[in-house]
Amino acid sequence: MGQPIEHALEAVDRAVIMVSPFPELKPIAPEGQPAPDLVSSLSKLMPALIDQARFKPSEIVRAADSTDGSRYLIGPSRVTPDGKEQRYGIASGLLGGFGGFVARSFRDHDFQLGRRNCQRFLQETFALPLENEIVKGWAGVDKSKFTAIRTEAEKKRQEPETYRIIPLFGTAKAEVVLPAWPRISQIRFDELQTRIAGRFDAVAPRLLAQNVAGPLYYLLLLAVRPFPWPFGLIRDKALKFVKASILADLVRRDMIEGWELPPNPDLDGDDIRLVLAELVNPSYDLHSAQSLAKATGLTQPQVETTLNLCLGPEAKDKPFKVWKAPWTGKDSGYALASRKPAWYRFFWQCSAWLSAKFGAKRRGD
């Protein structure tokens, strides 16, 4: 059995470097979520069990302790030049960490961000104090050349200088530039939906053939094939659900073009996008300010301010334009204009057609 690793920075002579197993930190669910029903509870329980199987809490605690030199953790972090850490660090974090399949630009961004994070780790974190025997052994070496970069918080705490264990030379020393946050175009998003539909059409009938027999098979086959209404209902609903789910994640993370928000000093862009993502959510047709606040973890006044912004002239002809049902109360009946209830759109179109037709005839008389 080997000797245990020393923890103190002055005495440590070896360490474990871990890579974060999480695409990104998950926000704490608002009060009342998940719902008490069995399906909702299981849908949240299984991802939690998977996450807990990925790491030992005791190891994460040590890595987070700045005085412990036995454990280090490299995780995704995107800090803008003005020092603000973005809410979402990596582009592939959407869809539960499978967002890299959506676009190559997402994978390219994360590769460069990983290089930058690793470079910063070697420059700032992976370092030892002067009292450590490893640093003391650098006889005849100008240690000032290997001084680790201290953060503003470390400077305020007046922590002593440390020295980089692995110095950077040559091309590795040149700063890895923070890559631009990637977004996909609406055209690319539509192409993705076409490919998803093609995959559904290829896989769904085969799954039915393997698991269902008899008359039920032929009935379900009609429902999953791309036939006109009233056939193909399962296919239509499944593809609409997938499209809205992906779009909601892209909107939430500001990763699709055309959804750029107008500047507003009273609102944070990330908070606005949380509300918009819930409006895109395919699980509901109409929302209230209270339900949106509960789903996003924001206050109701924040949600109401966001809704008023998206109801105003700044949102005209924009995909985030919000519509309010005229028959509902003051704080309820909100939806994206593109997601008005189908029957209401039909009624409105008929009313507009009748108004135009008979109005034109009356003017002609």
Order of alpha helices (4+ residues) and beta strands (2+ residues): beta-alpha-alpha-beta-alpha-alpha-beta-alpha-alpha-beta-alpha-alpha-alpha-alpha-beta-alpha-alpha-beta-beta-alpha
